[in-house]
């Protein structure tokens, strides 16, 4: 159980879907708190498994910068990057 991560399981037209709604700690929080959040998020994703479609929604409080020819980060974001943005990309 985590107050920053909510899961909602839905079956729609025979498709199993999990909505994963998150609110990451602010970038100015201590590293331990941020690390615990991302560990819990990873644990939650593993527990959902591979049999459900996952829709990930939320506020990661991150700035991921811009990159060209990258499948995760595109060329149209903010130019700056912060610790939360790096965690999100990883």
C-alpha positions in Angstrom: 0.0 0.0 0.0 1.3 3.4 -1.0 -0.4 6.8 -0.8 1.4 7.9 -4.0 0.4 4.9 -6.2 -3.2 3.8 -7.0 -4.2 0.9 -9.2 -7.5 0.4 -10.8 -8.3 -2.9 -12.6 -10.8 -2.9 -15.4 -12.1 -5.5 -17.8 -13.4 -3.9 -20.9 -14.6 -6.0 -23.8 -12.6 -8.9 -22.6 -9.4 -6.8 -22.3 -7.8 -6.7 -18.9 -6.5 -3.2 -18.1 -4.8 -1.7 -15.1 -4.8 2.0 -14.6 -1.7 3.0 -12.6 -2.0 6.5 -11.2 1.1 7.9 -9.5 2.3 11.1 -7.8 6.1 11.1 -7.4 7.9 12.9 -4.6 9.1 16.4 -5.5 12.6 16.7 -6.8 13.7 18.6 -3.6 12.8 15.6 -1.4 15.6 13.5 0.1 16.9 10.7 -2.2 15.8 8.0 0.1 12.1 9.0 -0.3 12.4 9.2 -4.1 14.2 5.8 -4.2 11.5 4.2 -2.1 8.8 5.6 -4.4 10.5 4.2 -7.6 11.2 0.8 -5.8 7.5 0.6 -4.9 6.5 1.6 -8.5 8.7 -1.1 -9.9 7.4 -3.7 -7.4 3.8 -2.7 -8.4 4.6 -3.1 -12.1 6.1 -6.6 -11.5 3.0 -7.6 -9.4 0.7 -6.5 -12.2 2.5 -8.9 -14.5 2.4 -9.3 -18.3 -1.2 -10.4 -18.8 -2.8 -7.0 -18.4 -2.5 -3.8 -20.4 -1.0 -1.0 -18.3 -1.9 2.6 -18.6 0.4 4.7 -16.6 -0.8 8.2 -15.5 0.4 10.8 -13.1 2.8 13.5 -12.1 6.4 12.3 -11.9 7.7 15.8 -11.0 10.4 15.3 -13.5 12.0 17.1 -16.3 13.4 14.7 -18.9 15.1 17.2 -21.3 15.1 16.7 -25.0 16.8 14.2 -27.3 16.8 13.5 -31.0 16.3 10.0 -32.3 15.3 8.6 -28.9 12.4 6.2 -28.2 11.8 7.5 -24.7 12.5 11.3 -24.8 11.5 13.4 -27.9 12.9 16.6 -29.2 10.1 18.9 -28.0 10.4 19.0 -24.2 12.1 21.4 -21.9 15.9 21.5 -22.3 16.6 20.9 -18.6 16.7 17.6 -16.8 16.5 16.8 -13.1 16.9 13.7 -10.9 13.2 12.7 -11.2 13.4 13.0 -15.0 16.4 10.7 -15.0 14.6 8.2 -12.8 11.6 8.3 -15.1 13.7 7.7 -18.2 15.5 4.8 -16.5 
